[in-house]
Amino acid sequence: MTQAPKSAPIDVVCLGEPLFEFNQTVAGGDYRPGFGGDVSNCAIAAARQGASVAMAAALGQDSFGDAFIKLWQDEGIETAAVLRHPAAPTGLYFISHRQDGHQFDYRRQGSAASLISSCDLPMALLAQCRFLHVSAISQAIGEAPADAVFTAMEAVRAAGGKVAYDTNLRLKLWPLNRAQAVIEQALKMADIVLPGLDDARLLTGCDDVDQILDYFLHKGPEIVALTLADQGVAVATARRRQVIAGHQVQAVDATAAGDTFDGAFLAELARGSSPLAAAGYANAAAALSTTGYGGVAPIPARPQVEAFIAAA
């Protein structure tokens, strides 16, 4: 008997919390509906760079959840592993813009995503992905989701895939000591770590970029890509490290810059690029994402990024 052919591997599976967005485009003005959630933004960024992407998430049986399904399917993202909770709602958040930056307010307690557990995971999908992307936010919203992230990380690595972990730190969700303990464990299970500079300083107690890179590398990941806001990104492996300068753009909203970097970075790694080359590409994509408002609309597609790099 011949064996049935295996399913084609998925480049990137994103596991985590989607949040429907209401974004204030002008300080003191009205809020425009949209889409957010760090792993959802990452999935869209990866898909727009040409990667094959699947979402693993939980949504409510509500109009916000319906809108997410349509969004992902329109982006070419596989949604078969997305759960719809019959009672819990889809989470929401609001972005207010002020002179000193943007402020986030969340309505996520009791959301469908906060109830996801290890038994809800799509193990067959995880076994065939090349990269799993998860973040600390999905672990901050509850113990069951935190454990589910660990279970997914273990499953992907056992199947030969790679795990990318964004340390997204939200101290409104959990105290620093709890965040440090959970993230410390996750770092030991991650192949790629994607911290931002401000979060990294809080988590590590280090101020110097090289010290921060050393801290993360010593935990076991193969690659660290430390985003430096408009100053670019510092990329490190055991053999090499380099700071890639930021791009000068007319930035208006950095809501999804880090998520765009993550998705573009993983998409480039899936194409066979080196960590440095992937970071250079993702750095450009992240810069472009700051030139518009919201978490999804400004995320650039590959032709935009390539044209921007060529013109730089």
C-alpha positions in Angstrom: 0.0 0.0 0.0 1.3 3.4 -0.9 1.2 6.1 1.8 -1.0 9.2 1.3 1.1 12.2 0.4 1.8 14.5 3.2 0.3 18.0 3.3 2.6 20.8 2.1 4.2 22.5 5.1 3.0 25.9 6.2 5.6 28.5 6.3 4.3 30.3 9.4 1.6 29.4 12.0 0.6 32.3 14.3 -0.9 31.3 17.6 -2.4 34.0 19.8 -5.0 36.6 20.6 -6.8 38.6 17.9 -8.3 42.0 19.0 -10.8 44.1 17.1 -9.4 47.6 17.0 -10.9 51.1 17.3 -8.2 53.6 16.4 -8.4 57.4 16.9 -6.8 58.9 13.8 -6.8 62.4 15.2 -6.2 63.3 18.9 -9.6 63.9 20.4 -11.4 62.6 17.3 -13.6 59.6 16.4 -12.4 56.0 16.5 -12.1 54.1 13.3 -12.8 50.3 13.4 -10.0 48.0 12.3 -8.1 44.9 13.3 -5.3 44.2 15.8 -3.6 41.7 18.0 0.1 41.2 17.6 0.1 37.7 16.2 -2.7 38.5 13.8 -0.8 41.5 12.5 2.3 39.3 12.2 0.3 36.8 10.2 -0.9 39.4 7.8 2.6 40.9 7.4 4.0 37.5 6.6 1.2 36.7 4.1 1.7 40.0 2.3 5.3 39.1 1.8 4.3 35.9 0.1 4.6 33.3 2.9 2.0 30.6 3.4 0.4 31.4 6.7 -2.2 29.8 9.1 -3.9 31.3 12.2 -4.5 29.3 15.3 -6.8 31.4 17.5 -10.1 31.7 19.3 -12.9 34.2 18.4 -16.4 34.8 19.6 -19.5 33.9 17.6 -20.0 37.6 17.0 -19.7 40.1 14.2 -16.1 41.0 15.2 -15.1 37.4 14.9 -16.8 37.1 11.5 -14.9 40.2 10.4 -11.6 38.6 11.4 -12.3 35.4 9.5 -13.1 37.4 6.4 -10.0 39.5 6.8 -7.7 36.5 7.1 -9.3 34.7 4.2 -9.0 37.8 2.1 -5.3 37.8 2.9 -4.9 34.2 1.9 -4.4 33.0 5.5 -5.6 29.6 6.4 -8.4 29.7 9.1 -9.3 26.0 9.6 -7.7 26.0 13.0 -9.6 29.1 14.3 -12.0 28.2 17.1 -15.4 30.1 17.5 -16.5 30.2 21.1 -20.3 30.0 21.6 -20.4 32.4 24.6 -17.2 34.3 25.0 -16.7 37.4 22.9 -13.9 38.5 20.6 -11.5 40.9 22.4 -11.5 44.6 21.7 -9.0 47.5 22.1 -8.9 51.2 21.6 -6.0 53.4 20.5 -6.0 57.0 21.5 -3.4 59.4 20.0 -1.8 62.1 22.2 1.1 64.5 21.9 3.2 62.1 24.0 2.4 59.0 21.9 -0.5 56.5 21.7 -2.4 54.9 24.6 -4.0 51.5 24.5 -7.2 50.6 26.4 -8.3 46.9 26.3 -11.6 45.1 26.7 -10.4 41.5 26.7 -11.3 40.0 30.1 -13.3 36.8 29.5 -12.6 36.9 25.7 -12.6 33.7 23.6 -8.8 34.0 23.3 -8.3 34.2 27.1 -10.0 30.8 27.4 -7.9 28.8 24.9 -6.1 25.8 26.4 -3.7 23.1 25.3 -6.5 20.8 24.4 -7.7 23.3 21.8 -4.4 23.3 19.8 -4.3 22.1 16.2 -1.6 19.6 16.7 -1.6 18.3 13.1 -1.1 21.9 11.8 1.7 22.6 14.3 3.5 19.4 13.2 3.7 20.6 9.6 4.7 24.3 10.1 8.2 25.6 9.4 7.9 28.5 11.9 5.5 28.9 14.8 5.1 32.5 16.0 3.9 33.2 19.5 4.1 36.1 21.9 4.2 36.9 25.6 0.9 38.8 25.3 -0.9 35.5 24.7 0.7 34.1 27.9 -0.3 37.2 29.9 -4.0 37.0 29.4 -4.4 33.8 31.4 -2.8 30.6 32.8 -4.5 28.3 30.3 -3.4 30.3 27.2 0.1 30.5 28.8 0.3 26.8 29.1 -1.1 26.4 25.5 1.8 28.5 24.2 4.3 26.3 25.9 2.6 23.1 24.6 2.6 24.5 21.1 6.3 25.4 21.3 7.2 21.9 22.5 5.1 20.3 19.7 6.6 22.4 16.9 10.2 21.8 18.0 9.5 18.0 18.5 8.3 18.0 14.8 11.4 19.7 13.6 10.0 23.2 13.2 11.3 26.5 14.6 9.7 28.7 17.2 9.8 32.5 17.1 8.9 34.3 20.3 8.1 38.0 20.7 8.6 39.2 24.2 5.8 41.9 23.9 5.6 43.1 27.4 2.3 44.6 28.7 2.5 45.4 32.4 -1.2 46.2 32.5 -1.7 42.5 32.0 0.7 41.0 34.6 3.3 42.2 37.1 7.0 42.3 35.9 8.2 39.5 38.1 5.5 37.1 36.7 6.3 38.3 33.2 10.0 37.7 33.7 9.4 34.2 35.0 7.2 33.1 32.2 9.2 34.7 29.5 12.4 33.2 30.9 10.9 29.8 30.4 9.8 30.6 26.9 13.2 31.8 25.9 14.6 28.4 26.7 12.1 26.9 24.2 12.5 29.5 21.4 14.8 29.3 18.4 14.2 33.0 17.4 13.6 35.8 19.9 12.1 39.1 18.8 12.2 41.7 21.6 11.8 45.5 21.4 14.4 47.6 23.1 12.2 49.2 25.8 10.7 45.8 26.8 14.2 44.2 26.7 15.6 46.7 29.1 12.8 46.0 31.6 13.1 42.2 31.3 16.9 42.0 31.4 17.9 44.9 33.6 20.5 45.8 31.0 20.7 49.0 29.1 23.5 48.3 26.6 22.4 46.7 23.3 25.2 44.2 23.3 24.5 43.2 26.8 20.9 42.6 25.9 21.8 40.5 22.9 24.2 38.5 25.1 21.4 38.0 27.7 19.0 36.5 25.2 21.6 34.4 23.3 22.7 32.8 26.6 19.2 31.6 27.2 19.5 29.3 24.1 17.9 31.0 21.0 19.8 30.8 17.7 18.7 34.2 16.5 17.9 37.5 18.4 16.5 40.4 16.4 16.2 43.4 18.8 14.1 46.2 17.3 15.4 49.7 18.1 12.3 51.7 17.1 13.3 54.3 14.4 17.0 53.4 15.0 16.6 50.1 13.2 17.4 46.6 14.5 20.2 44.7 16.1 20.6 41.1 14.9 22.7 38.5 16.6 23.6 34.9 16.3 26.4 33.0 18.1 28.8 33.9 15.3 27.8 37.4 14.2 25.9 40.5 15.2 25.1 43.7 13.4 23.0 46.9 13.9 21.0 47.7 10.8 20.1 51.4 10.6 16.5 52.6 10.5 14.9 54.3 7.5 13.7 57.9 7.5 10.0 58.0 6.9 7.1 60.3 7.7 5.8 58.2 10.7 2.3 58.8 12.0 1.5 55.6 13.9 3.8 52.8 15.0 1.1 50.5 16.3 2.0 47.5 14.2 5.7 48.3 13.4 7.0 45.5 15.6 4.5 43.0 14.4 5.2 43.9 10.8 8.9 43.3 11.4 8.2 39.9 12.9 6.0 38.8 10.0 8.3 40.1 7.3 11.4 38.6 9.1 9.8 35.1 9.3 8.6 35.3 5.7 12.2 36.1 4.6 13.7 33.3 6.7 11.1 30.9 5.1 12.4 32.1 1.7 15.9 31.0 2.7 17.4 34.4 3.5 20.1 34.8 6.2 19.1 36.4 9.5 20.9 39.6 8.6 19.3 39.8 5.1 15.9 38.9 6.6 16.3 41.6 9.2 17.3 44.2 6.6 14.1 43.5 4.6 11.9 43.4 7.7 13.4 46.7 8.9 12.2 48.4 5.7 8.7 46.8 6.0 8.4 48.0 9.6 9.4 51.5 8.6 6.7 51.6 5.9 4.1 50.4 8.3 4.4 53.5 10.4 3.3 55.8 7.6 -0.4 55.0 8.0 -2.9 54.6 10.8 -4.0 51.3 12.4 -2.7 47.8 12.9 -3.4 46.3 9.4 -4.0 48.9 6.7 -0.4 50.2 6.6 1.3 46.9 6.5 3.1 46.8 3.2 3.1 44.0 0.6 6.3 42.7 -1.0 6.3 45.0 -4.1 6.1 48.1 -1.9 8.9 46.9 0.3 11.1 45.9 -2.6 10.5 49.3 -4.3 11.3 51.1 -1.0 14.6 49.2 -0.6 15.6 49.8 -4.2 15.0 53.5 -3.8 16.8 53.9 -0.5 
